[in-house]
Amino acid sequence: MDVLVLIGRILFAALFLNSAIGHLTQSKAMAGYAGSKGVPAPQATVLASGVLLLAGSLSVLLGVWADLGALLLVIFLVPTALFVHNFWTLSDTEARQGDMVHFLKDIALAGAALMLMALFSFADDDLGLTITGPLFDID
């Protein structure tokens, strides 16, 4: 089971690590998009979310307080879904559909990250193939 969880961590974290790199290296373009969606202080928000994504994805990937890393990803995903992919505010059918897909993807990934958080917290040090045990003790 340890190897399956490790493979899952790698696959799960890859998406967020790639997004973190994009946030940190293409922040001007992303800030323009975020600003068009009404995100306050878009440049600072994009950079802060890039750091949040980087910390969360590396934590899950490496197994360093992976439960905290999964929580950091939830903290990124839910506001992004609600404020950036707010499809219900759009009148253009194509844009609405695209944002709805992104909204649902973000909410589903937030659910998966919450399950990962619970798994790491519940399994404690029994999970294996992690550098540290969990930060939180959820029973």
Secondary structure, DSSP 8 states (H G I E B T S, - for coil): -HHHHHHHHHHHHHHHHHHHHHHHHSHHHHHHHHHHTT-SSHHHHHHHHHHHHHHHHHHHHHTSSHHHHHHHHHHHHHHIIIIIS-GGG--SHHHHHHHHHHHHHHHHHHHHHHHHHHHHHHHGGGS-S-SS--SS---
